[in-house]
Amino acid sequence: MSNVLFLSPRWIDAAGVTASSEEGLLAVDHVQTSRPDQVWRATGATAEYIAWDFGEDVVVEALALVAHNLSTDATLRLRLATSEAGVTAAPGFDSGVVSAWPSSGKPDDPDWQSYFSLVLAANSTGYRYGRVDIADPTNADGYVQVGRLFVGPAFVPTVNVDLNPSLGLVSPDEAGRSAFGHAYGDNRGPAARVMSLPMSAIDEDEMGDELFELQRYCGLAKDFGFCLDPEADERFHRYSMQARFSSLTLFTAQPAWNENGNQVWQTILAIEEVL
């Protein structure tokens, strides 16, 4: 199991975004909102893209497309450059064409609500401009659509979450029993995943610069990308989500120091899926 990954929306939400095409009012800036049902939809599926201008150099280490309709054969390609023209003419970083899915392929869970595709970038250079190309010529819908985009620096803690994270569901449904003893239920939509993430040895710098800052920026309303195990195969979709904090938990200093001479901190993060 690889270490968890957090992907903040801070950079893409402030960027200027463009796309290869847009279907009616389903504009590309929809990928900058936390509403996964408010999608960008292209007019086709063979050669579509989303491009961005951060307005400044940003070290991109990961990209995630969420709440999309990509088929089993879909591919992605991430390119970064110091100029808009350079993104296609002479990119400083090029992931090459990669599958939108882990090595196990697209999951076949029935009625899965929100798919999550991740591209990792072995990159340490800041680039202002970038683009993700989407090719899905066998898509039965005849178009591609995406509900949320995350792209930017990724936070992967040096010491992973503890060995006992929790995974569950929270439902918006209402259910009960009438005064006459009849059970009733009101189906109000799909259940969302929730996770509890205990972390007992967070480096003090990583706590302050990364997790504390992510909570400070996102609060309870803003979303972020999360992968419990970015290298997972058939379980990847279950462990990855467009998330938000369900509570803002305290960080507690521990009477211990790591090999870098930094004090270690402890917390239990509580997150929930955005649907």
Disulfide bonds with the S-S distance in Angstrom:
none
